[in-house]
Amino acid sequence: MQNSRRDILVGIAGATTLAAADNKPHVHTDDDQESAPVVSSKYVARFFTAAELKTVGALVETVIPRTQTPGAFDAKVHEIIDETLSTRKPQQAVWRKGLAEVSALSRKLQKQDYVFLSLDQQVAVMTELASKSSFFKVLKDATVDAYYSTKEGLMTELGWDAAKPLPEFKGCTHPEHQV
């Protein structure tokens, strides 16, 4: 059974282990585009280096993976974050430091860079990051904000149709958020 995006976010945020959404390893190589997301050669990074953009692509896909609907990588969230950061100088240092933390943690725990890890290994690194670094919240917030501003997030996942007014808005329907 596949985990919902919400289950995955809750699992990572709670620093718990979660089952992979699928059993295919997320090994990122330039030769094998079927096994994992590969950064588009059409996009030219404005803030990140090419290597950092690949890492951010893998990170956002770990936060919101492809399930029955597109994941953060499909929605080009890593590119949206890059565009945003290119004009927000105060936030740039936080991202550079955070990506350095991810790199150090990946090498310490798994002996290789984040983009080359399997999904289970990426989740292990992300779980450790969530328990030790404020960068996890920055990454998660940026990923969620960017994803739900895209067609993939708003229309494909949430079913929003700007042409139809809502007859009513009930707010969050998760039981734990009810007052």
Secondary structure, 3 states (H helix, E strand, C coil): CCCCHHHHHHHHHCCCCCCCCCCCCCCCCCCCCCCCCCCCCCCCCCCCCHHHHHHHHHHHHHHCCCCCCCCCCCCCHHHHHHHHHCCCHHHHHHHHHHHHHHHHHHHHHHCCCHHHCCHHHHHHHHHHHHHHCCHHHHHHHHHHHHHCCCHHHHHHHCCCCCCCCCCCCCCCCCHHHCC
